[in-house]
Each structure stands twice: as C-alpha cells, then as structure tokens.
Amino acid sequence: MLIRSQIEVVEKGISELQSIFARLPSEQVFDRLAVELRIELLNSVISWLNGCQYKFSGGNSSEAAV
C-alpha cells in the first residue's frame, strides 16, 4: 500500500537523522536542536500516516498496525 511505503521512507529518514544527531558534538547546540526538531516532525508525520492507514482500512486495527 502507498501509505505503508511512505511510512517506510519517513522511518528511513528518521534513522538517518538519528545517525547525524549521534555524530554532532554536544557543543553544537543549535544544530542538535534543529535535528531533534526534524526528528519530532517526522514522528508526527508517521502518526498522521498511521491515522490515514487506519481510516482507509475501515478502522480495522490489524491492517493499520505498523
């Protein structure tokens, strides 16, 4: 399904950002905050996509499971 594919793309993006975050020195506070913000935004996108998937499945939670 298209939504599942999009979730996978976003999850990959989160993983890449987490890797970048782990390499950022602690003194680069602004950069770390910016990456944290992007991760949180992408987590929100995943939540929204999960809701879309749930609605398209007719409310069947087994199909909406990630």
Stockholm file with secondary structure:
# STOCKHOLM 1.0

chainA/1-66         MLIRSQIEVVEKGISELQSIFARLPSEQVFDRLAVELRIELLNSVISWLNGCQYKFSGGNSSEAAV
#=GR chainA/1-66 SS CHHHHHHHHHHHHHHHHHHHHHHSCTTCHHHHHHHHHHHHHHHHHHHHHHHHHHHHTTSCHHHHCC
#=GC SS_cons        CHHHHHHHHHHHHHHHHHHHHHHSCTTCHHHHHHHHHHHHHHHHHHHHHHHHHHHHTTSCHHHHCC
//
